[in-house]
Structure formats: C-alpha cells, structure tokens
Amino acid sequence: MEPGDLLKEWNIRSVRDMHVATKRVLVRSDLDVPLDADGAVLDDARLRAALPTLQHLRQQEARLIVCGHLGEPKGKRAIKDSLEPVARWLAEALDCELLLPDDCIGDAASHLVANQRAGQVVLLENLRFQPGERTNSDEFARKLLDCCDVYVNDAFSTVHENAASTVALPKMTPMRSAGLALERELEVLSKLVTGPEMPYLAIVGGARVSEKIDLIEALLPQVSSLLLGGQMALTFLAAQGRETGTSLIERDHVARARHVLARCAERDLNVWLPLDHVVVTEFAPDAPTRVVEALDFAETDFAVDIGPRTVQLFTELLAGTHPGTRSSPRTVLWNGPMGHVEVDRFSAGTWSVAKAIAQTAAHSVIIGNETAAAVRRAGVTPLLSHVSTGGLAALEFLAGRQMPGIAALRGGRR
C-alpha cells in the first residue's frame, strides 16, 4: 500500500494534498507531554512526531496555528498545565518566532492570528482550559473556526474522544485533512488488523484486565501466539484457580478471563502466562523481594514483576527458539508493562522484554504510554518499527471501536 492509499479508501484527505499557501492552517497536534519538576519537557516523543506536519506546512508557506492540550485542567485555567514549556520546545525545534496567547480563544488569540507575520507560528493556549473542548461544544468549535481556513488533525491519541477540536471543528471546516503523524498511525495499526505478516505474536500486560480484555478478544482470531504479563495476568491466573496472594486481582473480570482462556483452547491458540513472579510482602520501593513460582504464592505475596523463568520464556518465544514455536515471529505487538515500572527495581522484566523485541527481525509495534516510555528508557526505540503516540486510542482502534475524530475528517475538499 502506497502512502495515502488508506486515507483515500476512507475518503480522507492527506495534508500532503492540501493547497495551503497563505491560508490560515489550524493543526490539532498532540502536545500532552510529561514535564519535570522545573516545568521543562521530560519526554518529547509526541512533539517530535508532530514536527513533520508542522515543517511541511511551513514549507508550503501556510500561516500556521497550532493547538492542543496538556494535562487535565477540567475546563479551568491552571498554571501547571500551560503550554508555555511546549511553546519553548517548538520554537527551538522549528527555529521560528512562536507566539502564545493567554487563551485559545478570545481577543488575544484573534489579534495574534489576524496580525501573524510570515514565518511566525501561533500556538493557542491549552484547549482544555475551556469546558467546551471536553463537551464537544459547537459554540466553542465556532470560536476556533474563526482562526482557520484549513483544519489538520495530527493528534492520534485523541481521535477516540468526542472533543470540540477533533469532532465538531473539522465537521465545520470544508478544507480538512489528516496530518502525517496521524496518517502513519492509521497505516501501521490498520495493517495489524487487515494483513499482518505471520507468525504474529502479541504481548499484552499492564494493570487492568478491564482495560485490555476487548483488545485481547479482538486479537484472538488474528495472532499466532498470545503472551500475557503484568498485573492483569494475575487475573488470568486466578481464572485458572491459582492462588495469587495479595496481588491486585479484578475479581469481577475473572469469569471473562476464564472465557478468553476457553476460547484460546478452542482455537488451539498458544497463550502463555507467567511461570514465576518477583514478589514483596509490602509494596514499597525498598521492600525486600523474592521470586516465587506461579503455583507457590504465599498469602502475603504481592507480585511486582515477572520472574526470570518468565523472562527466559518470553525471550525464547520472541527469538523463535522455544520448543512450542515453529519459527520466529514476523509481527510483534506489545502493549502494557510486565510489572510496576513506576519503581525501577520492579522494571527488570519490562526492560528485558523490550530488549528481546528489539533483537528480533519482526515488524514491531509498541502501543501504550507506559510501554512507549519503557522502550525509551531501555534505549531500544531506534531498533523498533513503530512506537505509537496513542494509548487508549490505539487500544480502541485495534479492538474495532469507532473513532469519532477519524469519522469527522471524511469528505471535505482541497
């Protein structure tokens, strides 16, 4: 499939096909990045992903206006959620003068856009300072519309939400398109759904079965092998009737986990659960740890990571050297850490899986914010095929749910 073919199938324009010279182009970018204690950008992966679209539009001599959100201020102004650190980062990366009004709408924003000079970029202040963003308000969208002739959505992480900047606004803007980052995300994830290279191995971890069960069920007809780790794997162990100590289990999802395991057995699908865990008796960063077999949990054991036997198992499955596999995978999907990665001591399993994936020749796709952060900390990002900027959006896309922000881009004109 050539670049742009998928968008054409979906009747969506690519930003590459838009005539934008001298036009006011409003780009909905993904600007929600973590900040350190001093307010500086801590992880710039999403901002770097936004650059190709912004640079393309500047080269096309568009009058560029960027918008997005940071944090969750819930419709109220909050200094800690200001986009000022993002503005500094973008100004340096784009090597331009960047103007930041005190709000995303109102007199200051309108004045800067109306008087924007060639080469200047306007970054509207945090969209979520306005309650109308979260409620998909037409009134708020119309105020944003006053700032643009062309609309570009390049924020994949928000396309599953009914928000004014991703749904109401593009529907009001005849000239609308997908940005380069959004286009890339859709192409990569769509291939996982419609035509992944086989064998296809999926690794699903993280904390909550309730957040992953739809993805797991959607993967069952597609994958060759399914590896389950992280805290949510303990719910599956509980579904097998095993003791899990004081580990966090979603009891109301044990029956559904049992149903998933039964479906795997019916399909003769290899599903691999942890063989052992690193456990503590009290969750604390300096708590003493020990390794227990999956069958040997004591009443006070709390699982914080997968154990060394599980790391070896997952590594062999990824390398294609395990007796239970016929060949190494050609496609690997990974979502969700293997342990409580907020504590470095409990991150060894997650980093080991990241390095094992990086050593394969497979087309590797990483989704989820924690998982993306883990591969960057493990230093293997350049060795992976695609690290998604979307967390919940990617999960919902792969689970087959409708994406309001994608639907809103359909149609339109150049």
C-alpha positions as CSV (number, residue, x, y, z in Angstrom):
1,M,0.0,0.0,0.0
2,E,1.4,3.4,-1.0
3,P,1.4,6.4,1.4
4,G,-2.0,8.0,1.3
5,D,-3.9,4.9,-0.1
6,L,-5.6,4.1,3.2
7,L,-6.8,7.7,3.6
8,K,-8.2,7.6,0.0
9,E,-10.1,4.4,0.9
10,W,-11.6,6.2,3.9
11,N,-12.4,9.4,1.9
12,I,-9.9,11.4,4.0
13,R,-7.5,14.0,2.6
14,S,-3.8,13.9,3.5
15,V,-2.2,17.2,4.4
16,R,0.2,16.5,1.5
17,D,-2.7,17.0,-0.9
18,M,-3.9,20.4,0.5
19,H,-3.2,23.7,-1.1
20,V,-2.4,25.9,1.9
21,A,-0.1,28.7,0.7
22,T,-1.0,31.9,2.6
23,K,-4.0,30.2,4.2
24,R,-4.6,30.0,8.0
25,V,-4.0,26.3,8.9
26,L,-5.1,25.2,12.3
27,V,-3.3,21.9,13.3
28,R,-4.6,19.9,16.2
29,S,-1.3,18.4,17.5
30,D,-0.6,16.0,20.3
31,L,1.1,18.2,22.8
32,D,0.3,16.3,26.0
33,V,3.8,15.6,27.2
34,P,5.2,15.0,30.7
35,L,7.0,17.8,32.4
36,D,9.7,17.7,35.0
37,A,9.7,19.5,38.4
38,D,11.0,22.7,36.8
39,G,8.3,22.7,34.1
40,A,10.6,21.5,31.2
41,V,9.5,18.8,28.7
42,L,10.6,15.5,30.2
43,D,9.7,13.2,27.2
44,D,9.4,14.9,23.8
45,A,8.4,11.9,21.7
46,R,5.0,13.2,20.9
47,L,6.4,16.6,20.0
48,R,9.0,15.1,17.7
49,A,6.2,13.1,16.0
50,A,4.3,16.4,15.4
51,L,7.3,18.1,13.7
52,P,7.0,16.6,10.1
53,T,3.5,18.0,9.6
54,L,4.4,21.4,11.0
55,Q,7.5,21.6,8.9
56,H,5.6,20.6,5.8
57,L,3.1,23.3,6.3
58,R,5.7,26.0,6.9
59,Q,7.5,24.9,3.7
60,Q,4.1,25.3,1.9
61,E,4.0,28.9,3.3
62,A,0.9,28.3,5.3
63,R,0.0,30.7,8.2
64,L,0.5,28.1,10.9
65,I,-1.7,28.0,14.1
66,V,-1.1,25.0,16.4
67,C,-3.5,23.8,19.1
68,G,-3.6,21.0,21.6
69,H,-3.9,20.2,25.3
70,L,-1.7,19.4,28.3
71,G,-2.9,17.5,31.3
72,E,-6.5,17.6,32.5
73,P,-7.3,21.1,33.9
74,K,-11.1,20.3,33.6
75,G,-12.2,23.5,32.0
76,K,-10.2,25.8,34.3
77,R,-7.0,27.7,33.9
78,A,-4.1,26.1,35.7
79,I,-0.5,27.4,35.5
80,K,0.9,23.9,35.7
81,D,-1.0,23.0,32.6
82,S,0.1,25.9,30.5
83,L,1.6,25.1,27.1
84,E,4.5,27.6,27.7
85,P,7.1,24.7,28.0
86,V,5.8,23.2,24.8
87,A,6.0,26.6,23.1
88,R,9.7,26.9,24.1
89,W,10.4,23.4,22.8
90,L,8.6,24.1,19.4
91,A,10.2,27.5,18.9
92,E,13.6,25.9,19.2
93,A,12.7,22.8,17.1
94,L,11.1,24.9,14.3
95,D,13.7,27.7,14.6
96,C,11.0,30.3,14.5
97,E,9.3,33.0,16.5
98,L,6.4,31.4,18.3
99,L,3.5,33.4,19.8
100,L,1.5,32.1,22.7
101,P,-1.7,34.0,23.7
102,D,-3.1,33.7,27.2
103,D,-6.1,31.6,26.0
104,C,-7.1,29.5,22.9
105,I,-10.0,31.8,22.1
106,G,-10.8,35.5,22.8
107,D,-9.3,38.8,21.8
108,A,-5.6,38.0,22.4
109,A,-5.7,34.8,20.2
110,S,-7.7,36.6,17.5
111,H,-5.3,39.5,17.5
112,L,-2.2,37.3,17.1
113,V,-3.7,35.3,14.3
114,A,-5.0,38.4,12.5
115,N,-1.6,40.0,12.6
116,Q,0.5,36.9,12.1
117,R,3.6,37.7,10.0
118,A,5.4,35.4,7.6
119,G,7.5,32.8,9.5
120,Q,5.7,33.3,12.8
121,V,3.8,30.4,14.4
122,V,0.9,30.9,16.8
123,L,0.4,28.3,19.5
124,L,-3.1,28.5,21.1
125,E,-3.1,28.0,24.9
126,N,-4.4,24.7,26.3
127,L,-7.7,23.8,24.8
128,R,-8.8,22.1,27.9
129,F,-8.8,25.4,29.8
130,Q,-12.2,25.8,28.1
131,P,-15.0,23.4,29.2
132,G,-16.4,23.4,25.7
133,E,-13.5,21.3,24.5
134,R,-14.4,18.2,26.5
135,T,-18.1,18.6,25.8
136,N,-17.7,18.8,22.1
137,S,-19.4,22.2,22.1
138,D,-20.4,23.7,18.7
139,E,-20.1,27.1,20.2
140,F,-16.5,26.6,21.3
141,A,-15.7,25.0,17.9
142,R,-17.1,28.0,16.1
143,K,-14.7,30.3,18.0
144,L,-11.8,28.1,17.0
145,L,-13.1,28.2,13.4
146,D,-12.6,31.9,13.4
147,C,-8.8,31.2,13.5
148,C,-8.6,29.0,10.4
149,D,-9.3,28.3,6.8
150,V,-7.9,24.8,6.8
151,Y,-8.0,22.2,9.6
152,V,-5.5,19.4,10.1
153,N,-5.8,16.7,12.7
154,D,-2.4,15.2,13.7
155,A,-3.3,14.1,17.2
156,F,-3.9,10.3,17.1
157,S,-4.1,10.0,20.8
158,T,-7.4,12.0,20.9
159,V,-9.3,10.5,17.9
160,H,-11.3,8.2,20.1
161,E,-12.8,11.2,22.1
162,N,-15.8,13.4,21.3
163,A,-14.0,16.7,21.7
164,A,-14.7,20.0,20.0
165,S,-11.2,20.3,18.4
166,T,-11.4,16.8,17.0
167,V,-15.1,16.3,16.1
168,A,-17.2,19.5,16.0
169,L,-14.5,21.7,14.5
170,P,-13.5,19.5,11.5
171,K,-17.1,19.0,10.6
172,M,-17.4,22.8,10.3
173,T,-14.3,23.2,8.2
174,P,-14.7,22.2,4.5
175,M,-10.9,22.0,4.0
176,R,-9.9,19.3,6.4
177,S,-7.2,16.6,6.4
178,A,-5.1,14.2,8.4
179,G,-1.6,15.1,9.3
180,L,1.5,13.0,8.7
181,A,1.7,11.5,12.2
182,L,-2.0,10.6,12.2
183,E,-1.7,9.0,8.8
184,R,1.3,6.9,9.8
185,E,-0.5,5.7,13.0
186,L,-3.6,4.6,11.0
187,E,-1.5,2.8,8.3
188,V,0.5,0.9,10.9
189,L,-2.4,-0.1,13.1
190,S,-4.7,-0.9,10.1
191,K,-2.1,-3.4,8.8
192,L,-2.2,-5.2,12.1
193,V,-5.9,-5.6,11.7
194,T,-6.1,-6.4,8.0
195,G,-2.9,-8.1,7.0
196,P,-0.1,-8.7,9.5
197,E,2.8,-10.8,8.4
198,M,2.6,-14.2,10.1
199,P,3.5,-15.6,12.6
200,Y,2.0,-12.8,14.7
201,L,2.9,-12.7,18.4
202,A,1.1,-10.3,20.7
203,I,2.3,-9.4,24.2
204,V,-0.3,-7.8,26.5
205,G,0.5,-6.6,30.0
206,G,-0.4,-3.6,32.2
207,A,-2.5,-3.2,35.3
208,R,-6.2,-3.8,34.5
209,V,-7.9,-6.6,32.6
210,S,-10.9,-4.4,32.2
211,E,-8.9,-2.0,30.0
212,K,-7.3,-4.8,27.9
213,I,-9.9,-7.5,27.6
214,D,-11.6,-6.1,24.5
215,L,-8.2,-5.9,22.8
216,I,-7.3,-9.4,23.8
217,E,-10.6,-10.8,22.4
218,A,-10.1,-8.9,19.2
219,L,-6.6,-10.3,18.8
220,L,-7.7,-14.0,19.2
221,P,-8.6,-14.6,15.6
222,Q,-5.5,-12.8,14.3
223,V,-2.5,-13.8,16.3
224,S,-0.4,-17.0,16.3
225,S,0.6,-16.6,20.0
226,L,-0.5,-14.6,22.9
227,L,1.8,-13.7,25.9
228,L,0.1,-12.2,29.0
229,G,2.1,-10.4,31.7
230,G,1.9,-7.6,34.1
231,Q,-0.6,-7.2,36.9
232,M,-3.5,-8.2,34.7
233,A,-2.0,-11.6,34.0
234,L,-2.7,-12.4,37.7
235,T,-6.5,-12.2,37.0
236,F,-6.0,-14.9,34.3
237,L,-4.0,-17.0,36.8
238,A,-6.9,-16.6,39.2
239,A,-9.2,-17.7,36.4
240,Q,-7.2,-20.9,36.4
241,G,-7.9,-21.4,40.1
242,R,-4.4,-20.4,41.2
243,E,-3.6,-18.5,44.4
244,T,-2.1,-15.0,43.9
245,G,-1.6,-13.8,47.4
246,T,-2.4,-10.2,48.0
247,S,-1.8,-9.2,44.3
248,L,-4.3,-6.9,42.8
249,I,-7.0,-9.0,41.1
250,E,-10.1,-7.7,39.2
251,R,-12.5,-10.3,40.7
252,D,-15.4,-9.1,38.6
253,H,-13.4,-10.0,35.5
254,V,-12.2,-13.5,36.5
255,A,-15.1,-15.1,34.7
256,R,-14.4,-13.2,31.5
257,A,-10.7,-14.1,31.7
258,R,-11.8,-17.7,32.1
259,H,-13.9,-17.4,29.0
260,V,-11.0,-15.9,27.0
261,L,-8.8,-18.9,28.0
262,A,-11.5,-21.3,26.9
263,R,-11.7,-19.6,23.5
264,C,-7.9,-19.9,23.2
265,A,-8.2,-23.6,23.9
266,E,-11.0,-24.0,21.3
267,R,-8.9,-22.2,18.7
268,D,-5.8,-24.2,19.7
269,L,-4.1,-20.8,20.2
270,N,-0.9,-20.7,22.2
271,V,-1.5,-18.5,25.2
272,W,1.5,-18.1,27.6
273,L,1.1,-16.9,31.2
274,P,3.9,-16.1,33.6
275,L,5.8,-19.0,35.2
276,D,7.1,-17.0,38.1
277,H,6.9,-13.6,39.7
278,V,9.0,-11.2,41.7
279,V,7.0,-10.6,44.9
280,V,7.1,-8.4,48.0
281,T,5.1,-8.6,51.2
282,E,4.6,-4.8,51.4
283,F,4.5,-2.6,48.3
284,A,7.4,-0.1,48.8
285,P,10.4,0.9,46.6
286,D,12.9,-0.6,49.1
287,A,10.8,-3.7,50.0
288,P,12.8,-7.0,50.1
289,T,11.9,-9.1,47.0
290,R,11.9,-12.8,46.3
291,V,11.0,-15.0,43.3
292,V,8.1,-17.4,43.5
293,E,6.7,-19.9,41.1
294,A,3.2,-19.2,39.8
295,L,1.9,-22.1,41.8
296,D,3.6,-21.2,45.0
297,F,2.2,-17.8,46.1
298,A,2.0,-17.3,49.8
299,E,-0.9,-15.5,51.4
300,T,1.1,-12.3,51.8
301,D,2.9,-12.3,48.4
302,F,2.2,-9.3,46.2
303,A,3.5,-9.6,42.6
304,V,5.5,-6.6,41.3
305,D,7.2,-8.1,38.2
306,I,7.6,-11.2,36.1
307,G,10.3,-13.5,37.2
308,P,13.5,-14.8,35.5
309,R,11.9,-18.0,34.2
310,T,9.1,-15.9,32.5
311,V,11.7,-13.5,31.1
312,Q,13.5,-16.5,29.6
313,L,10.3,-18.0,28.2
314,F,9.2,-14.7,26.6
315,T,12.7,-14.2,25.2
316,E,12.7,-17.6,23.6
317,L,9.2,-17.2,22.2
318,L,10.3,-13.9,20.6
319,A,13.5,-15.4,19.2
320,G,11.7,-18.4,17.9
321,T,13.9,-20.8,19.9
322,H,11.3,-22.2,22.2
323,P,10.1,-25.8,21.5
324,G,6.5,-24.5,21.4
325,T,7.2,-22.3,18.4
326,R,7.9,-23.3,14.8
327,S,9.6,-20.1,13.8
328,S,10.4,-16.6,15.0
329,P,7.5,-14.1,14.7
330,R,7.3,-11.8,11.7
331,T,5.0,-9.4,13.5
332,V,5.1,-8.4,17.2
333,L,2.6,-6.2,19.1
334,W,3.3,-5.1,22.6
335,N,1.0,-3.2,25.0
336,G,1.5,-2.9,28.7
337,P,4.5,-3.3,31.1
338,M,5.3,-6.6,32.8
339,G,5.5,-5.0,36.3
340,H,5.2,-1.9,38.4
341,V,7.5,0.2,36.3
342,E,7.0,3.3,38.4
343,V,9.6,1.7,40.6
344,D,12.9,1.0,38.9
345,R,13.6,-2.1,40.9
346,F,10.4,-3.6,39.6
347,S,11.1,-2.8,35.9
348,A,13.6,-5.6,35.0
349,G,11.0,-7.8,33.3
350,T,9.7,-5.0,31.2
351,W,13.1,-3.8,30.1
352,S,14.1,-7.4,29.3
353,V,11.0,-7.8,27.1
354,A,11.8,-4.5,25.3
355,K,15.3,-5.7,24.6
356,A,14.1,-9.1,23.4
357,I,11.7,-7.5,20.9
358,A,14.4,-5.2,19.7
359,Q,16.6,-8.2,18.9
360,T,14.0,-9.8,16.6
361,A,13.7,-9.2,12.9
362,A,9.9,-8.8,13.3
363,H,7.8,-5.8,12.4
364,S,7.4,-4.5,15.9
365,V,4.6,-2.2,17.1
366,I,4.5,-0.7,20.6
367,I,1.3,0.9,21.9
368,G,0.6,2.5,25.3
369,N,2.1,5.4,27.1
370,E,3.8,3.3,29.8
371,T,5.1,0.8,27.3
372,A,6.5,3.5,25.0
373,A,8.2,5.1,28.0
374,A,9.7,1.7,28.9
375,V,11.3,1.1,25.5
376,R,12.7,4.6,25.5
377,R,14.2,4.0,29.0
378,A,15.6,0.7,27.8
379,G,17.3,2.5,24.9
380,V,15.8,0.4,22.1
381,T,13.4,2.8,20.4
382,P,15.6,3.1,17.2
383,L,15.5,-0.7,16.8
384,L,11.7,-0.9,16.8
385,S,9.4,-0.5,13.8
386,H,6.8,1.8,15.3
387,V,6.2,3.3,18.7
388,S,2.7,4.7,18.8
389,T,1.9,8.1,20.3
390,G,-1.6,6.8,21.2
391,G,-2.5,4.9,24.3
392,L,-6.2,4.3,24.7
393,A,-6.9,5.4,21.1
394,A,-4.6,2.6,19.8
395,L,-6.3,0.1,22.1
396,E,-9.8,1.1,21.0
397,F,-8.7,1.2,17.3
398,L,-7.3,-2.4,17.5
399,A,-10.4,-3.5,19.4
400,G,-12.6,-2.4,16.4
401,R,-14.3,0.6,18.1
402,Q,-15.4,3.7,16.2
403,M,-13.1,6.7,16.2
404,P,-15.2,9.9,16.2
405,G,-12.1,12.0,15.3
406,I,-11.4,9.9,12.2
407,A,-15.1,9.9,11.0
408,A,-15.1,13.7,11.3
409,L,-12.3,14.0,8.7
410,R,-14.2,12.2,6.0
411,G,-15.1,14.2,2.9
412,G,-14.0,17.8,2.6
413,R,-12.2,19.5,-0.2
414,R,-8.7,20.7,-1.0
